[in-house]
């Protein structure tokens, strides 16, 4: 995970360096979502599960989740941010962090056990360092008043995966 995060920082730094040195005649917008969850429109079978949806779904069946606390953003919020960025005033570079609020892993477990009884989830509560993601700029400049909550993110992932497994 550390290498993944470092690659994202390196890519952002390279983008800033490019804009600074090349001074392109267009604006550059970078959008940085935290873990992205939601229905995968390209997935057609259960064995195609991957990425952050795979991390979440796998964590529900593992004794220990891959992450805690839970912090995610819905794929539809990410898509909407891209569309809204098209209407931004021109600027050399605009960068936005996207994230719903972090939630204790215990709340995810309570939700899935209530919403999907009998699904056989085995995950146990786990605590971890909470971290703050400042989404003020995305909220102000892209007009986000609310983000789709954990319940919507998790329901979309779990519903799709259970449906694919029952087909």
DOGUTI-721296 format. One record per residue (C-alpha): chain; x, y, z. Coordinates in pm, whole numbers, plus 50000, padded with zeros to 5 digits. Each point is the difference from the previous one (the first is absolute). Layout:
<sites>
[site "A", [X, Y, Z]]
...
</sites>
This chain:
<sites>
[site "A", [50000, 50000, 50000]]
[site "A", [50289, 50233, 50074]]
[site "A", [50136, 49965, 49646]]
[site "A", [49654, 50068, 49857]]
[site "A", [49966, 50316, 50207]]
[site "A", [50351, 50111, 49906]]
[site "A", [49920, 49952, 49630]]
[site "A", [49694, 50224, 50035]]
[site "A", [50208, 50272, 50165]]
[site "A", [50270, 49968, 49735]]
[site "A", [49743, 50029, 49720]]
[site "A", [49848, 50310, 50158]]
[site "A", [50344, 50159, 50045]]
[site "A", [50084, 49923, 49637]]
[site "A", [49673, 50164, 49892]]
[site "A", [50079, 50314, 50197]]
[site "A", [50353, 50007, 49858]]
[site "A", [49865, 49961, 49645]]
[site "A", [49751, 50284, 50038]]
[site "A", [50267, 50222, 50158]]
[site "A", [50261, 49938, 49733]]
[site "A", [49786, 49960, 49687]]
[site "A", [49725, 50252, 50080]]
[site "A", [49738, 49825, 49786]]
[site "A", [49713, 50197, 49846]]
[site "A", [49746, 49790, 50189]]
[site "A", [49908, 49941, 50360]]
[site "A", [50095, 49682, 50181]]
[site "A", [49765, 49849, 50255]]
[site "A", [50110, 49717, 50226]]
[site "A", [49748, 49805, 50203]]
[site "A", [50122, 49791, 50289]]
[site "A", [49739, 49765, 50148]]
[site "A", [50066, 49784, 50303]]
[site "A", [49888, 49637, 49971]]
[site "A", [49731, 49990, 49730]]
[site "A", [49702, 49771, 50052]]
[site "A", [49678, 49931, 49814]]
[site "A", [49851, 49788, 49727]]
[site "A", [50249, 49902, 49730]]
[site "A", [49823, 50038, 49666]]
[site "A", [50270, 49797, 49823]]
[site "A", [49992, 49698, 50230]]
[site "A", [49793, 49714, 49857]]
[site "A", [50104, 49707, 50221]]
[site "A", [50096, 49943, 50362]]
[site "A", [50357, 49902, 49913]]
[site "A", [50061, 50343, 49841]]
[site "A", [49985, 50167, 50342]]
[site "A", [50308, 50219, 50048]]
[site "A", [50125, 50334, 50130]]
[site "A", [49849, 50177, 50296]]
[site "A", [49668, 49817, 49961]]
[site "A", [50199, 49678, 50036]]
[site "A", [50175, 50136, 50308]]
[site "A", [49667, 50084, 50161]]
[site "A", [49818, 49680, 49909]]
[site "A", [50298, 49784, 50094]]
[site "A", [50035, 50183, 50330]]
[site "A", [49644, 49907, 50093]]
[site "A", [50086, 49630, 49975]]
[site "A", [50344, 50022, 50160]]
[site "A", [50063, 49998, 50373]]
[site "A", [50195, 50322, 49964]]
[site "A", [49903, 50272, 49752]]
[site "A", [50257, 50150, 49765]]
[site "A", [49929, 50346, 50135]]
[site "A", [49849, 50166, 50303]]
[site "A", [49845, 50240, 50048]]
[site "A", [49782, 50002, 49690]]
[site "A", [50051, 50299, 49774]]
[site "A", [49859, 50004, 49652]]
[site "A", [49836, 50199, 49727]]
[site "A", [49728, 49871, 49770]]
[site "A", [50091, 49949, 49635]]
[site "A", [49706, 50222, 49899]]
[site "A", [50140, 50287, 50209]]
[site "A", [50334, 49956, 49822]]
[site "A", [49828, 50004, 49661]]
[site "A", [49798, 50306, 50098]]
[site "A", [50316, 50181, 50110]]
[site "A", [50150, 49943, 49656]]
[site "A", [49691, 50141, 49830]]
[site "A", [49982, 50300, 50233]]
[site "A", [50369, 50073, 49942]]
[site "A", [49918, 50071, 49635]]
[site "A", [49829, 50323, 50110]]
[site "A", [50284, 50133, 50215]]
[site "A", [50146, 50340, 49931]]
[site "A", [50332, 49980, 49823]]
[site "A", [50299, 49948, 50225]]
[site "A", [50339, 49846, 49932]]
[site "A", [49934, 49714, 50244]]
[site "A", [49705, 49908, 50222]]
[site "A", [50024, 49702, 50234]]
[site "A", [49721, 49841, 50200]]
[site "A", [49987, 49736, 50272]]
[site "A", [49682, 49792, 50004]]
[site "A", [49881, 49806, 50303]]
[site "A", [49701, 49920, 50209]]
[site "A", [50055, 50016, 50373]]
[site "A", [50194, 49722, 50164]]
[site "A", [49800, 49752, 50199]]
[site "A", [50104, 49737, 50252]]
[site "A", [50029, 49651, 49848]]
[site "A", [49750, 49888, 50264]]
[site "A", [49732, 50214, 49831]]
[site "A", [50065, 49827, 49669]]
[site "A", [49964, 49661, 50169]]
[site "A", [49679, 50100, 50178]]
[site "A", [49857, 50128, 49673]]
[site "A", [50080, 49694, 49787]]
[site "A", [49882, 49753, 50264]]
[site "A", [49669, 50187, 50023]]
[site "A", [49959, 50062, 49627]]
[site "A", [50128, 49662, 49879]]
[site "A", [49917, 49742, 50268]]
[site "A", [50114, 49653, 49911]]
[site "A", [50277, 50118, 49766]]
[site "A", [50257, 49835, 50226]]
[site "A", [50221, 50299, 50068]]
[site "A", [50280, 49903, 50239]]
[site "A", [50180, 50330, 50048]]
[site "A", [50069, 50114, 50350]]
[site "A", [50027, 50355, 50133]]
[site "A", [50333, 50169, 49943]]
[site "A", [50124, 50339, 50102]]
[site "A", [50261, 50205, 49826]]
[site "A", [50132, 50347, 49970]]
[site "A", [49740, 50247, 49886]]
[site "A", [50110, 50249, 49742]]
[site "A", [49860, 50326, 49881]]
[site "A", [49936, 50074, 49633]]
[site "A", [49927, 50364, 49928]]
[site "A", [49727, 50008, 49735]]
[site "A", [49926, 50370, 50051]]
[site "A", [50124, 50099, 49655]]
[site "A", [49789, 49734, 49823]]
[site "A", [49698, 50102, 50202]]
[site "A", [50048, 50371, 49929]]
[site "A", [50119, 50000, 49639]]
[site "A", [49821, 49691, 49870]]
[site "A", [49685, 50064, 50201]]
[site "A", [49983, 49680, 50205]]
[site "A", [49769, 50046, 50297]]
[site "A", [49991, 49633, 50096]]
[site "A", [50180, 49681, 49903]]
[site "A", [49828, 49665, 49961]]
[site "A", [50037, 49837, 50340]]
[site "A", [50169, 49674, 50093]]
[site "A", [49666, 49820, 49997]]
[site "A", [49943, 50080, 49631]]
[site "A", [50359, 49916, 49906]]
[site "A", [49997, 49666, 50183]]
[site "A", [49650, 49904, 49887]]
[site "A", [50088, 50056, 49635]]
[site "A", [50312, 49783, 50027]]
[site "A", [49852, 49720, 50208]]
[site "A", [49671, 49984, 49808]]
[site "A", [50183, 49967, 49669]]
[site "A", [50240, 49737, 50129]]
[site "A", [49730, 49788, 50161]]
[site "A", [49787, 50023, 49685]]
[site "A", [50294, 49893, 49780]]
[site "A", [50068, 49706, 50231]]
[site "A", [49638, 49885, 49983]]
[site "A", [49988, 50002, 49618]]
</sites>
